[in-house]
Amino acid sequence: MRPQRESFSIRATKSRLVKGLLAIPKKHASLFPTTKSKIKIVFDDEEKTELKSYLPDDKKVKERRIFGLGRWFAKRDIKPGDRLTITVVDKQKGIYRLALDRYVQVRQQEKAWEALKCASDDETAVECLQLLAQITKRGSHRAAKEALLEIARESSDQRRSQSKALRTNKKETVAPAIRILLRELHKGKCQICSFTFKKRSGDPYFEVHHVKPDVGDHPANLLVLCSNCHAQFEHAEVDQLERVGGWPVAVRINGKRLTLRQPLRSDPFVRVDSILWIFLISAHAGFTALSRWRS
């Protein structure tokens, strides 16, 4: 197990940014050389080191300074008040890491997001969601909601081949990441009747229904249902699916109008473009017509 590296944070100031340097607080002076020297700096999450001049206390300047940081300040668009973290990588070799906290957080968020999308199973997806929530300093529910809205943007023009599902005759599934995000958003409760139950594992039981089988895993095309309501979608007379901002909010089953809980529609963060949804439904109609023509 690696020993924990010593680190501290400071705030960028306008005067230091203009001069392209950082002033090291006196209480952290022991972490740096006692004489004027060159130290090695690793910026943010990079691996390459750069030589920078370090000046300890002297009679003219009553502070310890690291020089030659102007290019990094400009590259990261660092502003007064930004939080910077300095970590001692190897004091004997004079190696330090200097990171802009908000940049590192964005990079960590991007990595966690990519890992979530690539999760191969539910357990991994849960871990990635927890990490994403921790990095963004949001609860898992909010993190799941925002992730689904982001997926809605990214997957808007994707379609899934219905013919493959028909050939294999297997129950359609969704990617582990989307399944876990939907579970967290709805707490496993049916969007129609709110019923769920705990499985032996302790997880809530639910099923995911594709409104249009060939449109794909776009969040606006998915419903979290109990087995009973899912069976009604599959076998009953279903029509007049109502949408608000592209999100499904109600449906008529055997002539009875049923509302759908839809927490995604109330968030101004994203709206499913109605023109886009018309395109997706048109694509479904075209696919159906083509399938009939081929048969």
C-alpha positions as CSV (number, residue, x, y, z in Angstrom):
1,M,0.0,0.0,0.0
2,R,1.4,3.4,-1.0
3,P,2.0,5.9,1.7
4,Q,-0.4,8.9,1.6
5,R,1.2,11.8,-0.1
6,E,1.2,15.2,1.7
7,S,-0.8,17.9,0.0
8,F,-2.3,21.3,0.6
9,S,-4.5,23.7,-1.2
10,I,-4.2,27.4,-1.9
11,R,-6.4,30.0,-3.8
12,A,-5.2,31.7,-6.9
13,T,-4.9,35.5,-6.6
14,K,-4.9,38.1,-9.4
15,S,-1.5,39.5,-8.6
16,R,0.2,36.0,-8.7
17,L,-1.7,35.0,-11.9
18,V,-0.4,38.2,-13.6
19,K,3.1,37.4,-12.6
20,G,2.8,33.7,-13.5
21,L,3.9,32.4,-10.1
22,L,2.5,30.9,-6.9
23,A,3.3,31.9,-3.4
24,I,3.8,29.0,-0.9
25,P,2.4,29.6,2.6
26,K,5.1,29.7,5.3
27,K,3.5,26.7,7.2
28,H,4.3,24.5,4.2
29,A,7.8,25.7,3.7
30,S,9.3,22.4,5.1
31,L,7.9,20.5,2.1
32,F,10.2,22.4,-0.3
33,P,13.9,22.9,-0.8
34,T,15.7,25.3,1.6
35,T,17.8,26.9,-1.2
36,K,17.1,28.4,-4.6
37,S,16.7,25.4,-7.0
38,K,14.9,23.8,-9.8
39,I,11.9,21.6,-8.9
40,K,9.9,19.2,-11.1
41,I,6.2,20.0,-11.5
42,V,3.6,17.6,-12.9
43,F,0.5,19.4,-13.9
44,D,-3.0,18.2,-13.2
45,D,-3.4,14.5,-14.2
46,E,-0.5,14.5,-16.6
47,E,2.6,12.4,-16.3
48,K,5.4,14.5,-17.8
49,T,7.4,16.7,-15.5
50,E,8.5,20.3,-16.2
51,L,11.4,22.1,-14.5
52,K,10.4,25.3,-12.6
53,S,12.3,27.7,-10.5
54,Y,11.7,27.7,-6.8
55,L,12.8,30.5,-4.5
56,P,12.7,30.2,-0.7
57,D,12.6,33.1,1.7
58,D,15.1,35.9,1.2
59,K,15.5,39.4,2.5
60,K,13.7,41.1,-0.4
61,V,10.9,38.7,-0.9
62,K,9.2,37.5,2.2
63,E,7.5,34.5,0.7
64,R,8.4,31.2,-1.1
65,R,7.6,31.2,-4.8
66,I,7.3,28.9,-7.8
67,F,8.0,30.7,-11.1
68,G,7.2,30.0,-14.7
69,L,3.5,29.0,-14.4
70,G,2.0,31.6,-16.8
71,R,1.5,29.1,-19.6
72,W,-0.4,26.7,-17.4
73,F,-2.5,29.5,-15.9
74,A,-3.5,30.5,-19.5
75,K,-4.0,26.9,-20.7
76,R,-6.5,26.1,-17.9
77,D,-8.0,29.6,-17.9
78,I,-7.3,29.9,-14.1
79,K,-9.2,32.7,-12.4
80,P,-8.7,34.5,-9.1
81,G,-10.2,32.3,-6.4
82,D,-9.7,29.0,-8.1
83,R,-8.6,26.3,-5.8
84,L,-5.2,24.8,-6.6
85,T,-3.8,21.6,-4.9
86,I,-0.1,21.0,-4.5
87,T,1.0,17.4,-3.7
88,V,4.5,16.3,-2.7
89,V,5.2,13.4,-5.0
90,D,8.9,12.9,-4.0
91,K,10.5,15.5,-1.8
92,Q,14.0,14.1,-2.2
93,K,13.8,14.2,-6.0
94,G,12.0,17.5,-5.9
95,I,8.9,16.3,-7.7
96,Y,5.5,18.0,-7.0
97,R,2.1,17.8,-8.6
98,L,0.1,21.0,-9.2
99,A,-3.5,20.6,-10.0
100,L,-6.5,22.9,-10.7
101,D,-9.2,21.3,-8.6
102,R,-12.1,22.1,-10.9
103,Y,-10.3,20.7,-14.0
104,V,-9.3,17.5,-12.2
105,Q,-12.9,17.1,-11.0
106,V,-14.2,17.4,-14.6
107,R,-11.6,14.9,-15.8
108,Q,-12.5,12.4,-13.0
109,Q,-16.2,12.9,-13.8
110,E,-15.5,12.2,-17.5
111,K,-13.6,9.0,-16.6
112,A,-16.4,7.8,-14.2
113,W,-19.0,8.6,-16.8
114,E,-17.2,6.5,-19.5
115,A,-16.7,3.7,-17.0
116,L,-20.4,3.8,-16.2
117,K,-21.4,3.6,-19.8
118,C,-19.0,0.7,-20.4
119,A,-20.1,-1.3,-17.3
120,S,-20.5,-5.0,-18.1
121,D,-22.7,-5.8,-15.2
122,D,-25.1,-4.3,-12.6
123,E,-22.5,-4.4,-9.8
124,T,-19.9,-2.5,-11.7
125,A,-22.6,0.0,-12.8
126,V,-23.6,0.6,-9.2
127,E,-20.0,1.3,-8.2
128,C,-19.5,3.7,-11.1
129,L,-22.7,5.6,-10.2
130,Q,-21.6,5.9,-6.6
131,L,-18.2,7.2,-7.7
132,L,-20.0,9.7,-10.1
133,A,-22.2,10.9,-7.3
134,Q,-19.2,11.3,-5.0
135,I,-17.2,13.3,-7.6
136,T,-20.1,15.6,-8.4
137,K,-21.0,15.9,-4.8
138,R,-24.6,14.9,-5.5
139,G,-26.7,12.1,-4.2
140,S,-27.1,9.0,-6.3
141,H,-30.7,9.9,-7.3
142,R,-29.6,13.3,-8.7
143,A,-26.6,11.8,-10.4
144,A,-28.7,9.1,-12.0
145,K,-31.2,11.7,-13.2
146,E,-28.5,13.8,-14.8
147,A,-26.8,10.8,-16.3
148,L,-30.1,9.7,-18.0
149,L,-30.6,13.2,-19.3
150,E,-27.1,13.1,-20.8
151,I,-27.7,9.7,-22.3
152,A,-30.9,11.1,-23.9
153,R,-28.7,13.6,-25.7
154,E,-26.1,11.1,-26.8
155,S,-28.5,8.4,-27.9
156,S,-31.1,10.4,-29.6
157,D,-30.2,9.3,-33.1
158,Q,-29.5,5.7,-32.3
159,R,-31.7,2.8,-33.3
160,R,-31.6,-0.8,-32.4
161,S,-32.2,-3.6,-34.9
162,Q,-35.5,-5.3,-34.1
163,S,-34.8,-8.2,-36.5
164,K,-32.0,-9.5,-34.3
165,A,-34.3,-9.6,-31.3
166,L,-36.9,-11.4,-33.2
167,R,-34.5,-14.0,-34.5
168,T,-33.1,-14.8,-31.1
169,N,-36.6,-14.8,-29.5
170,K,-35.0,-13.6,-26.2
171,K,-36.4,-11.1,-23.8
172,E,-35.1,-7.6,-24.6
173,T,-32.8,-6.1,-22.1
174,V,-31.0,-2.8,-21.6
175,A,-27.4,-2.0,-20.8
176,P,-26.4,-2.5,-17.1
177,A,-25.7,1.3,-16.8
178,I,-29.1,2.3,-18.0
179,R,-30.8,-0.4,-15.9
180,I,-29.1,0.8,-12.7
181,L,-29.8,4.5,-13.5
182,L,-33.5,3.7,-14.1
183,R,-33.5,1.7,-10.9
184,E,-32.0,4.5,-8.9
185,L,-34.3,7.2,-10.5
186,H,-37.5,5.2,-9.8
187,K,-36.4,3.2,-6.8
188,G,-37.5,0.1,-8.7
189,K,-41.1,1.2,-8.5
190,C,-43.5,0.8,-11.5
191,Q,-44.2,4.1,-13.3
192,I,-47.9,3.2,-13.4
193,C,-48.9,1.6,-10.1
194,S,-45.7,2.1,-8.0
195,F,-45.5,-1.5,-7.1
196,T,-42.2,-3.3,-6.5
197,F,-40.9,-5.9,-4.1
198,K,-37.5,-6.8,-2.7
199,K,-35.7,-9.7,-4.2
200,R,-33.6,-12.1,-2.1
201,S,-30.6,-9.9,-3.0
202,G,-32.4,-6.9,-1.4
203,D,-32.7,-5.1,-4.7
204,P,-36.1,-4.0,-6.0
205,Y,-37.7,-6.0,-8.7
206,F,-38.8,-4.2,-11.9
207,E,-38.9,-4.7,-15.7
208,V,-37.9,-2.3,-18.4
209,H,-40.3,-1.9,-21.4
210,H,-39.3,-0.5,-24.8
211,V,-42.1,1.7,-26.1
212,K,-40.8,1.3,-29.6
213,P,-38.6,-1.9,-29.9
214,D,-36.5,-0.7,-32.8
215,V,-35.8,2.8,-31.5
216,G,-33.4,1.6,-28.8
217,D,-32.4,2.5,-25.3
218,H,-33.2,6.3,-25.5
219,P,-34.5,7.1,-21.9
220,A,-37.6,8.6,-23.5
221,N,-38.3,5.2,-25.0
222,L,-38.0,3.2,-21.7
223,L,-40.5,2.6,-19.0
224,V,-39.9,1.0,-15.6
225,L,-42.8,-1.4,-14.9
226,C,-43.9,-4.2,-12.6
227,S,-44.5,-7.5,-14.3
228,N,-48.3,-7.1,-14.3
229,C,-48.2,-3.6,-16.0
230,H,-45.5,-4.8,-18.4
231,A,-47.8,-7.7,-19.4
232,Q,-50.5,-5.3,-20.2
233,F,-48.2,-3.3,-22.5
234,E,-47.3,-6.5,-24.2
235,H,-50.8,-8.1,-24.6
236,A,-53.5,-5.6,-24.0
237,E,-54.9,-2.9,-26.4
238,V,-52.4,0.0,-25.9
239,D,-52.8,3.4,-27.6
240,Q,-52.7,7.1,-27.2
241,L,-49.3,7.4,-25.5
242,E,-49.1,11.0,-24.3
243,R,-45.8,12.9,-24.1
244,V,-44.8,16.2,-22.6
245,G,-41.5,17.5,-24.0
246,G,-41.0,14.1,-25.7
247,W,-41.2,12.2,-22.3
248,P,-44.1,9.7,-21.9
249,V,-46.5,10.8,-19.2
250,A,-49.7,8.8,-19.8
251,V,-51.1,5.9,-21.8
252,R,-54.5,4.3,-22.6
253,I,-54.7,0.6,-21.9
254,N,-58.0,-1.2,-22.9
255,G,-59.6,2.2,-23.1
256,K,-58.5,3.3,-19.6
257,R,-56.2,6.3,-19.3
258,L,-53.2,5.7,-16.9
259,T,-50.7,8.3,-15.9
260,L,-47.0,7.6,-15.9
261,R,-44.7,9.0,-13.2
262,Q,-42.0,10.9,-15.2
263,P,-39.4,12.7,-13.1
264,L,-37.3,13.5,-16.1
265,R,-39.8,15.8,-17.7
266,S,-39.9,18.2,-14.8
267,D,-36.2,19.0,-15.1
268,P,-35.4,22.0,-17.3
269,F,-31.9,20.5,-17.8
270,V,-33.0,18.8,-21.0
271,R,-36.0,18.4,-23.3
272,V,-36.4,15.7,-25.8
273,D,-36.8,17.6,-29.1
274,S,-40.3,16.9,-30.5
275,I,-39.0,17.1,-34.0
276,L,-36.4,14.4,-33.1
277,W,-39.1,12.2,-31.5
278,I,-41.2,12.5,-34.7
279,F,-38.1,11.4,-36.6
280,L,-37.7,8.4,-34.3
281,I,-41.3,7.4,-34.6
282,S,-41.2,7.9,-38.4
283,A,-38.1,5.7,-38.5
284,H,-40.1,3.0,-36.6
285,A,-43.0,3.3,-39.1
286,G,-40.6,3.1,-42.0
287,F,-38.9,0.0,-40.5
288,T,-42.3,-1.7,-39.9
289,A,-43.4,-0.9,-43.5
290,L,-40.1,-2.3,-44.8
291,S,-40.4,-5.5,-42.7
292,R,-43.9,-6.1,-44.1
293,W,-42.7,-5.5,-47.7
294,R,-39.9,-8.0,-47.2
295,S,-42.2,-10.6,-45.8
